[in-house]
Amino acid sequence: PLLNRINGQHRQIKKQLRELKRKKDEFNQITDNMQEGLVLLNEDGYILSINPAAAELFGTSRDCIGENFLVIDRRHDMSLAIEKAFKKGHGDLKAERNGREFQFDISRIESGGKTIGAVLLAIDITEQSAHEKIRREFSANVSHELKTPLQSIIGSADLIENGLVRPEDMPRFVGHIRKKATGLVELIED
């Protein structure tokens, strides 16, 4: 009976190990093919897992598993974001790495009300940031291009409205307003 029980436990352990290996392989296949960088940390900040995208980003390999995260990134801003995630549940950071801009999102992982680690996700936002910069520059240019003629139109209209334009000068002011307004319409249509 004792040997049978030990043998049964041994089979159960082997089955659980196979299932654990299958889940680990599945996890690695999913994370290995991610474009985003993914790092799992334990509650003390030691690396439990790092996918190839994160390893490339931080200039390391999977050999860093088991090391403190500070081994692969000593930057103060990153340390603060990770510390914030452990304390408050979430930390984030936008930073340039390897000539590209990244959004780093760090989230605390809890189990049974206890912090057991954190997950760091690195998303390349270089193109998104470039598009946002172009949009801001375009808006600033459009605003500038519209402001000058509009201010001239408003100024002329104010002079007319306040009776400061002599009747004989009225055609010149109206012509000025029409010319500026026509220029705005052409600017908008282009």
Secondary structure by P-SEA (a helix, b strand, c coil): caaaaaaaaaaaaaaaaaaaaaaaaaaaaaaaaccbbbbbbccccccccccaaaaaaacccccccccccccccccaaaaaaaaaaaaccbbbbbbbcccbbbbbbbbbbbccccccbbbbbbbbaaaaaaaaaaaaaaaaaaaaaaaaaaaaaaaaaaaaaaccccccaaaaaaaaaaaaaaaaaaaaac
